[in-house]
Amino acid sequence: MAETNVANTTIISWENFRDKMTEKYRKDFIDKVTEHSGGSIDQDKTDNYFRTFVKALYDNRVEGIGPGYGYFYEGGAAGEKGRQNLVAAFQQEMQGFIREFAPLAAQGSTLLWSSYPIGRFAAEDSEILKSAGVKDENAQTLNNTQIGELWDKLNITGLLDQEDKAIGYIWDNQYNVWASVSKEFASNAKGEVHVFLPKNIAASTVFWNVELPELRKNMAEFTEKPKSEQVSKITIHRLTDDALKRVGATIDSKDENARREIMLDSSSWQNLDFSEATLDVPDFSDKQKRLLQDSNPLLFARMDNYVASNKTAGSITISKLTEIARRWKDKASSSSIDYPLYQKIARKYGHIRGISPSLVSNIEQGIATDNQIKQYSETMVKHFLDNLRDKEPQNYNESDLEIVTHLLYQNYTRLQQTSGVEMSTKVISKAEIENLFKQNTGDPALSGFSNLNQYSQKLSAQETIGQFGLDYQYQNTSGEIVKPYLMSTNGQDQALPFVYYVTTPITDDIKTNAKIPLDPTVKTRLEAIANDTNRDDNDELKKMAKELTTPGIYHELTPNTDNDLPRYGTQADGKKSYASMLRTTYSPTSAQLSTGAMIRAKGPNGEDFKIADWNGLTWNISPENSFQFPDWMRLQGRSEDRLNVETELTSWKRTGDEKMTPPTNIPAPVRAFMEHHFQTDLTDVTIQKVNYADSDNSTDKSIKFKPGEYNDTTEAGLKKIAEKLRDTLTQKNFNTSDLFKAMIKINNELPTKSVSIKNDLIIARQEKLTFKALLKDYKKKYGQIGKSSSVSAGSTRTSSRRRSTRV
């Protein structure tokens, strides 16, 4: 099997990837899924799942990310994702299939393994399990579950060949396939979990990166599940040094019987509590070194020295790693948990549904653990907000106002501390999707009310509508009552079963625009606290109030008094109660969506479906047709809220794409690439947009495009630009033979270079650098002109004129 830490450098279009994967793997996938599901998943549904599978593989492929799964974050520029992020995203896309196919849990103890010839070999042999000390006869590996057996038999999850690499499907991509089901398998584990591996836990393994985090969520200190449902212990079964050496020899000689005999000897095994096991420590990435040194240089030096001086070079015990982590945490400047906030909520109510009275008492006394508060923080805040929704701000008592201040400040500080991989979310209507696609107001942008994704990602559609006050109505100009997120059922208002939302990585532009919404009454009372001379200047509430009422931090709301109108904001931004505002931010002006923004739908049970994503230039639609929408989007709710891929999304996208007006100058990445191949300066060549009826023939000074034709983000579009530049240079009397050779080179390189150019275009259109500075960078990347004479002017051009076109 190929190495797991080789980054995917293959560049390929979605269309080519889809077609090749369909041609090679679709029939096998449909045949085996329908067979192994016992007929519970029919062929049509399996076909839909295959398309989802391939799209998820492509969307979450490993591309341009540094090697080593052990890196805690592997992305480079803002918005890039590490492998762990990609696994989670892939699992989210495939969760519907995984859960519908079959329950994914061991019948007895959960068996996990690392290393195919050692870990799996041992974990799937009942006699070896006994010799290693596993007493549960019903213990089971993922491979022996229904979906594990399917995964073992599917061609798409098996060994890859050169043909697969040619279409961009390599082991780094396929890693997601197994990791996603491993994540689900581990999340359902209980009791003692057994892990078989050669010697150390490798930081590159699925166990360390995917399974272990799920197991820890089910351990006593992290969960309130009944004891019978908890993971009680994680036991590591590893070979002794001598046994490992002897087993290695049998692997080289392919003698499985000899290997089995060694493993059947109980003295070949060491059985360790997880904390006593050792972890292979990968080299720090440059980014890790910078972050560690900046945040805690003394601790970084201590950790680096420990690993370097350890007699087992490059490894560290889990208990030692935990100790280091605790020291680091102890040295942190402050805790991220706002203890006074949760103490105040606990003291205010005394009893909170869903939390045991003893735990509420511990929180009130300040003796609850960090993990307990983290686990129940959202339950406590929801309890407070539900009670606050029945009050008007002028009726808030002192304890209400203190908690409100904490929540506003918490929201503000979380927004300012967010990184480029965190998301801002805004619930939108179908009409707003149309506006975003058609780009009626220029590039897609966010304004009005939104919230950090963490506040709503676990909510169902109905819970989202309630939490953010979208259960409102208003009267339109015709006198009709409009309820955007409510529908009538048996004469009663009911929340819609699904909602649309847009989510975008948080950029500096979004942070700058986002303000904390303050009701005028709340603002006045906060100002009174901030200016209260009887309060000590170090009083936390006073400091929070002072910061929240600083100009530029807040946006003062103008509440409506008419009950038929939204309480705050307008239409889709409306809120009934100020309680719904405490988890939102308000952008008075528009901030452009970042690359990686998505339009998604949220369902009645928290289901999630991706509709489209924004690449910085255009929208990419995920479903290929309307039948790929899940049933809760196609069959539930109001017909006017449903989307149609063919007649709506595709049409809206075409309208938006046709509004893309090419720049006057050739964009820097495109120009650098073309200048290198045509070997001439293209400074004086501009891009012009002409009407449908006008001629689009190139001149010696410009290349022309009709509406919707200019596209510098695809291979075909770049070839068209190259052809028009060839025509321009022909009119400048360049040598025809040299132009022909240049076009051959361009056409040969674009299948691999077009994606790189597209990525550079996205970055260039977000950068604040000058065109000259950008062009200089891209010339270094795509090649300077003047290194060869692949293109020369014709005999009618003088040599001095030809030299003047060089740089």
N, C-alpha and C positions, 0 to 999 in steps of 0.2 A: 504494500500500500504506500502511496506517495507520502512524503513528509507533510506533517500537518501545519508547519509554520512557514510555508512558502507563500508569500503574498501573490495574489492573482494580478498578473500584469497584462492579461489578455483584454483587449478592448473590443467590444462587440456591441452591435445595436440590439435593442430589445426585439425587433422584428425577426432578425436572423436567429437569435437565441431561441425565441418561441418556436419558430418553424422547424429548426433542427431538432430541438428537444421533443417536439410533437412527433416528428417523423420517426425518431429513434425509440422513444419511450412510452408514447401514449397508449398503444395497443396493449403492451405488457401491463401497464398500470391498471387499465380498465379491467382486463381479464383477471388479474390476481386479486384486486380489491373486491370485485363482485363475487369472486369465488370464496375468498377468506372471510368476507363479512356475512356469509351464509344467506346472501340474497337480501339482507336488510338495507343495503345501499345499492340502488339500481344503477344501470349503465349511464343514464342521463346525468344523475347526480354525481356519479364517479367521474364523468367527463368534466363536469364543472369543477370538481375538486382537483382534477389534474391541472386545469388551467390556473386555478388558484395556487397550486403547488409550484408550478413553473414560474408564475409571476412573483411569488414570494421569494423563490431562489434568486431571481434576477434583481429584485428590489433590494435584497439584503445580502448581495454578494460581497465578498471580501475583495476590495480593490484599492490599492494604494495605501494599505495599512501596514505598519511595521510588524516584523515577525515576533512571535512569542505571545502565547495566550495569557501568560502570567502578568503581563503589563496591566496595571490597574486601569489605565486609560491609554488607548493606542491612537486615538485620533490626532490629527495635526492641527489644521486650521479650525476656526470656530464652525460648528455644525457637523464636523466629521464624527464618525462613530467608531468605537472599538468593537472587537469581535463579540464581547459580552452583550453589547447593545444590539448587535445584529441577530444573535441567537434569540434574544427576548422578542425582537420585532418579528422574526420568522415564526416563532411559536404563536404569537398573537394572531398572525395571519392564518395559521394552520390549526388553531385550537378547535375550531368547529369540527373539522374532520377527525382529529385525534380523539375527541370525546365521543363523537357519534359512532366511530368504528367499534370501539370496545372499551370497557373499564380498564384503566392502565394502572394497576396496583398488583403487588405480589400477593399470592394466596397466603403465604406465611411470612417469614422474615424476608426482608429485602436484601438481595445479593447484588453488589456492585463490583465492577472489576476495571482494571487498567492493564493494558498490554494483552493483545490477542493470544500470543502463544503461551503466556503464563497465567495472567489473571483470568481470562475467559476459560482457558483450558481447565483450570482448577475449579472455578465457580460452577461449571456445568457438569462436573463429575461427582455424583452423590457419595462415592467412597472417599474421594479426596476431601470433600467437605467434612466428613466425619473425622478423618485423620487430623484435619486442621482445627477441630473443636466446634464445628457448627452442629448443634444438636437438633435443630428444627428440620424435620424431614420435608416440610412443605415450603422451605425456603426457595426463593425463585429469582432468577435473573430477568432483566428486561427482555433478553432474547427469547425467553420461554413464555412470554405473554403473547396474546393474540396478535397485537400490532407489532411486537418484536419479531415474531415469526414471519409476518408479512414483510417487514422491512428487510429481513435477511434474504427473502426470495425475490424482491423486486429488482429488476435490472438497474433501475435508476439509483438505487442505493448501494450497488455493488462496486466492484473494481472498475476503475476508469481507464480509458485508453487514449491514444493520441488524438483520435477523432473528437473526443469530448473536450480535450484541452483546446482544440482548434476553435470550438464554438464558445469557449469561455467557461466551461463547466469543469472545475478541478476540485481536488479534495477539500481545499479551503472553503469552497462554496458548499460542498456536500456535508461538511462538518455540522452545519445547521440542521440537517435532516435528522441525524441521530441525536444531536444535543437537545432538540426541541422535545422529543419523546422522553429523553433521559430526565429532563427538567420536570415533566409531568409525573413520571414514574417516581422520582425522589420526593415530590411534593405529597404523594399519597403513602409514604412509608410510615411505619409505626413499630414500636418495640425495638429490639436490637437490630442494628443494621451491620452487615458484614461486608468489608471491602477487601478484595484480593488484588495484590499488586506485587511486582518483583521485589522492590526494596524500599525506595522512597516515593512519596507522593510527588508527581511531577507538576510543576506550575502550569504546564501546557495542557493538562488533561481535562476531560469533560467532568471528572469527579470534582476537581478543585474549583473549577470555574462555574459549573452549572449545577451539579447535583448537591454538593456540600451546602451552598447557600440555602437551597430548598429544605434540606434535612434540618438545618439549624432553626429554621422558622417553626419547626414542629417540636423543638426541645423545650423543656419545662420553663426555662427563664424567658422564652420568647412567645409563649402561647398560653392561652387559658383553656385549651382543649382538655377534655377528660383524660386522665392518665392513660387509659387504654388506647387512646388515639395519638399519644405522643411518641416521639422517638426517644427511647430511654437511654440508648448507648450506641456509640459508633466504634466498632472493633476493626482494627486494621490487621489483616493476615498477610505477613510478608515472609519471604524465604530468608533463611540464614545466609551469610556470605558464602559458606561452602556449598550449600544447596543451590544457590543462584549460579555459582560457577559451573557446577555439574549439569544443571538444567540448560545453561547456555550452550554447553557442548552438544547436548541432545538436539537442541534446536538447529544447530549448524549441521548435524548429521541427519536431521529429519527422522530421528528415532523416537516416535511418540510413546512406544511401550516403555522405553527406558526412562523417559521423562515422567511418565505416570508412576513408575515404581519409586522414583525419588520423592515425588509429591505425596505418595501414600505413606511415607515414613513420617510419623508425627514430629520427630526431632528436626525435620526440615523446615518447620514452621515456627515463627515468632508471632504470638498473638498480643497485640498492644492496644491499650486504650488510645483513642484518637489523639489525645494530648501528648502522648509519648512518641507518636510517629514523627518522621522527619519529612521536611519539604525540600525539594530541590529548589534552590534560590536562583532565579534567572538573573542575568546581568541587568542592571538598571538601564532604562532607556535615558536618553538625554533629557527628556521632559521630566521623568521621575527625579533625576538628580537635581534639576533646577528647583522643582517643587519641594523636595525634601530639604535641600540646603537652605532655601529661602524661609521655610516654615520652622525648621528646628535643626540648625546645623550641628549642634552637639549630639543630638540623638542620632542624626544621620551618620556621623563619624563613628559613634558607638556601634551602630548596627553593621556598618561596613567593616569595622574592625573585627566584630564577632564572627562574621561569615568568613573573613580572610584568615583568621587565626584558628578557626574551628578545625579539629583534627580530621573531620569528614568534610573536606573542602566543598563549598558550594551547597551545603544543606544546613537546615536549622530545624530544631524541634518545634512542634506546634505550640507547646507550652512556653518556650522561649520567645517565639514570635508574638504570642498573646501578651507576655510580660512587656515586651517592647511597645506594643500597641497601647497597653494601659498607661505606660509612662508617658507616651506621646500625648495621650488623651488628658492625663493629669496636668501636663505642661501647657495645654491649650489655653489661650487667653480667656476664653469664656465658653460656657456650655451653650449649645444651640437650643436647649429646652428652656422655655420661659416658665420656670417653676411657679412664680407668683400668680400667673394667669390661671393655671389649673387648680392651685390652692383656693383662689377666689371663687372659681366656679363650684368646687367641692363644698366650700363653706356656705355658699349661697343656697344650695339645694339640699345638701346632706344625703339625698338619695337620688341616684341617676340610673335610669333603666338600662340594663345591659352591663352594668358594672357591679360587682359584689359590694355589699355595704362595708366589709372590712377593708377593701381596697380604696373605696372612697374616703374612708376614715384615715388610711395611711397617706393618701394624697393631701388631705386636709392638714395632717400633722407634719407634712414634709419629709416623710420617711419612705415613700414609695420609690422603687428603682427607676432608673432612666428608661429601661425597656418597658416597664409597666405603663409609664406615662406616655411613651411613644405609641404603645399599642392602643391606648384608650383616649388619646388626645382628641381625635376627630369625633368620637362618641360624645365627649364632654362639650366640645364646641357646638355640635349639632343640637344638643339638649338646650344649651343657652340660647342659640339663635331661634329655635322653635318657640321658646317662651317669649323672646323679645319681639317676635313678629306681630304680636297683638298690641304692642305699645307704640305710641307716637314719640319721637325724640324729646319733645318738651315734657313728657311724663317719665323719662328715665330717672331712676333713683341713683344714689351715689355709687352703689355696688354695680349697677348696670353700666354706668359711665366709666368706671374704672376698667371693667372687662372690655368694654367697647374700645377704650384707648389702647389696651394691650393688643387686641386683635388688629386694629388699624396699623399699629406700629409694627406688629409681626408681619403683616402683609407688605408694608413698605420695605422693611429690611430684607425680606425674602426676595422681593423684586430686584433690589439693588445688588444683591449678592449672587444672582443667577448667572450661570455660565451659558455659553452659546449652544449647549446641547439641551438646555431646558426650554420648555415650550409655553407659549401664551395661547390661550384658547378662547374662542368667541363663538357662542351659539348663533347660527344664522338661519335665515329662511331660504326657501327655494328661489325666491326672487333675487336674493343676494348672491346665490350661487351663479345665477345668470349674469348678474352685473360683474362678478369677479371674472367669469370666463370671457365675457364680451369686452372686458377692460374698458367699460364706459367712462371711467374716470382715470385713465392711464394705467400704469402698472398696478396690480392688486395691492391694496393697502388696508390697514386696520385703523379704525377710529372708534370712538364711543367706548362702551363697557366691554371688558374682557377679564380673564382671570388666569392665574397660574394653573397649568394643566393638573398639578398635583391635587388641586381642590375638587376636581370633578372627574378624574379619570376612572374612579371606581364606582361612580354613580350610574344608575340606570337613566333612561330618558326621562321618566316621570320624576325621579329624584332630582335630576338636573333642573327641570322646569320649576320644581318647588324651591330648591335651594337658592336659585338665582332670580327668584321673583318673576318668572316669565308667565305665570298664570294670571295674566291681566287682560283687560279689554279696553277698546277705545272706539270712539265714534268717528267714522270717516266723513268726508265732505258731502256724501249722499245721505247722511243720517243713519247709516247702517252700523250696527255694533260688530266690530271685528275682534276676533280672539285668535291671534296668530298661533298660539301653542296649546289651545284647548279645543276639544271637539265635544259635541253633544251626544250622549248615550242615554237613551230612555229619558230624555228631558233633563238630564243632569250633566254639568260640565265635568269633563274628564281630560287629564293630560294626554297629549298625543303619545302613541306607542314608540315613536322614534323622532329624533331631532337631528338636524345637520349641524356640524360645527367646523370651523376652520382653526387649525393649530399651526403655529409657526415658531421656529427657534427664536429666542429673545435676542435681539440685536441691541446695540447701543442706541440706535434710533428709536426703537420701541421703548427702551428704558427712559430715555429723555422725554418722550411724549407722554408716558404714563404718569398719571397723578392719582393721589389718594382722594376718593370722593368724600367730601364733608358736607353733611347737612348743616344749614346755617345755625340751627339751634345747638348742634353738637360743637360746631366751630367756636361759637361764642363761649360755651362752657369750657372748652379746652384752652382758649385764650385766657380765661379767668384763672385756670389752674397754672398756666405758664407764667402769669404775672403776679401770682399770689406771693406777697413778701413774707407771709407767715410760714411758707414752706421753705425748707432748706434747699439750696441750689443743687444739692446732690440727691434730692428726692427723685426716685426713678420715674414716678408718674409725672412730675413736673418736667423732667428732661424729655420724656416722650411727647408730652403735650406741646412743649416749645418747638420740638423738631417738626411735628406734624402740622403746626400752624405757620411754619416758615413759608413765605411766598415762593412759589415755584414747586413746592412739594405737593400741594393739595389743589383740588378743583372744587369750588363752592357750587353746590347744586341749587337749582331753583325748583323746589317741589311744586307739582300741580295740585290744586285743591279740588278739582272736579273728579268725582269718583269714577266717571266713565273713561278717564284718561289714565295712562301709566302714571304711577306715583312719581317716578323720576325718569328723566330722559325722554326719548321719543320712540314709539313703536317697538321695533325689535330690541331696542336698548332699554326698554322700560322695566321698572321694578315697582312692586307694590309697597314694600316696606324697606326702611333704611337698614334693617337687619340683613337683608339680602346684599347690601352694598359692601359689607365689611370684608368680603373675600374677593372684591373686584377692584380693578383699576379703571380710570377713565382717561381716554386720550382725546383731548379737545381738537387736535389736528391729526391728519392721517400719517401713519408710519408704514413704509413699504414692507410687504411680506418678504421674509428672508427665503433664500434658496432652501428647499427642504420643507417648505410649508405644505400642508395637506388639507384637503376637504374630506371629512369623514362623516359617518352616520353612527349614532348610538341607539341601541335597541331597548326593548322593554325589560330585558334581564341583564342589561349592561353589555350586550353584544356590541361589537365594533366592526365597522366595515370601511375600507378606504375607497373613496370615489375618485380622487385625483390628487396629483402632487405638482407643485410649482418648481421648475428648475431654474428660475431666475429670468427666463425668457418666454416660456410658454407652459400651458397646463398639459400634463400627461394623464390621460384617462385610464384608470385601472381596469374596470370591467369592459370586456370587448363587446358585450351586448346586454340588453336589459334582463335577460334570463339569468345572468350571473349575479344579480342582486339577491341577497338572502330573502327568504319568505317574509320576514318581518318588515322588509322594505317594499316588497312587491304586493303583498296581500293585506297588510294591516293599515290602519289609519285612514286619512282622507285621500281620495284619488287625486285631488289637486296638489297634494304635497309630494306625490311620488315622482320620481325622475325617469326619464326615458333616454337611454344612451344614444339611440339612432336619431331621433327627431329633436332632441334638446341638447344634450351635452356636446355631441359632435358638431351640431350646427352652431352652438354658442362659441365653441372653441375656434371654429373656422372664422367666425366674425371677429373674434379677438386677435387671431393670428394675422388677419388681413389689415389690422390697424397698426401692425408693427411697421413703423416707418424707418427705413434704413438710414444710418447716419450719413452725413455729407462725406466724411472721410472714411476710408476703409478701416475697420476696427483693428487695433494694434496686433492681436494674435493672428488674425487672418492676413494682414498686410505683411508681417514678418515672414510667415510661411510662404506666401506667394512671391515676395521679393527674393527670397533665397532660391526658389526654383526658376523664376524667370530671370534672375540675376540682373535686376534693374530696380532703380528707385521708383516707387509708385506714389510719391508725394503729390504729384499734380493730378492724379486720377481720383475723381469723386464718384459717389454713388447717387443716382437720381431716381426718383419715383415718378412714373408717368401714368396717365390714365389708360383705361382698357383700350380705347380706340387709337391711342398714340403709338408711334413706332418705338420699339425698345432696342433698336440697333445701337451697338456701342459706337462711341466717337473716340477721337484720339485723346479726349480729356475726361470722358465719363463712361460709366457702365450703367445701363438703365434696366429698371424692373417695373413690371406692372403690379397692381395691387395684389398682395398675398404671395408674390413669387419670391421675394427676397428672403433667404433663410441661410444664416451662417452657422446654424447649429446642427446640421445633418450632413452626411457624406454627399448626398445628392445635391443639396444646396450649395456646398462648397465647390463641387465640380462645376456647377452652373456659373458661379462667380469666376472660377478659373477660365472657363470657356469665354466669358465676356471680356476678361482681361487679355486673353490671347487675341481676341478680335481688336481690342484697343491697341495692343502692341503691333499687330499687323498693320494698322493704319499709321503707326509711327515708323513703318518700314523695317521692323525687326526681321531677321532671317527666318523664313518659314520653316526650314528644316530644324532649326534650333528650338523654335516654339513647339513644334511637333514632339521633339524629344522631352521638352519640359513638361508637356501635358501627360506624356506616358509616365514620367516619374511622379507627378502629382496624383494621377489616378491610381498608381500602385501604392502610394503612401497613405492616401486618405482613409482607406478602410481601417487603418490602425491609428492614424493621427487625428481623425475628425472628432473623436470623443475628447481627446486632450485639448484640442482647440476650443471645443464647446465649454469645457470646464474653465479654461483660461478666460473665455469671454464672460462667463458668469462672474468670475472674480473681478475682471476688469471693470464690469459695469457696476460693481459695488464699491470698488476702490475709490479713494479720494485723491489718487495720484494724477499727475499730468499725463496727457497722451504721450508726450515725449519720453517721460520716465518709463511708462508702461512698454512703449515700443522698444526701448533699449533692453529691457528685461527679456522680452519675447524674442528679440533677435539673437540673444545669447542661447535661448532654448531651441529655436527652430533653424538657426544657422544664419551667419552673416552673408551678405552678398559680396561678390568680388573674390570668392575663394576658387571659383571655377568659371569657365566661359561657356556654359551650356547654352546660353542664348546670346546672340550678337545681333547688332543692327545690320540692315542690308547695305548694299553698296552705295545707295544714295545718301547715306548718313555719314558724316565725317567722323574721324576718330575722336576729335575734340568734343563733338556733340555726344558721342557715346560715353566718353569718360565722365561727362557732366552728370550722367544719370547714376553714377556709382556713389556710394557713401562709404 
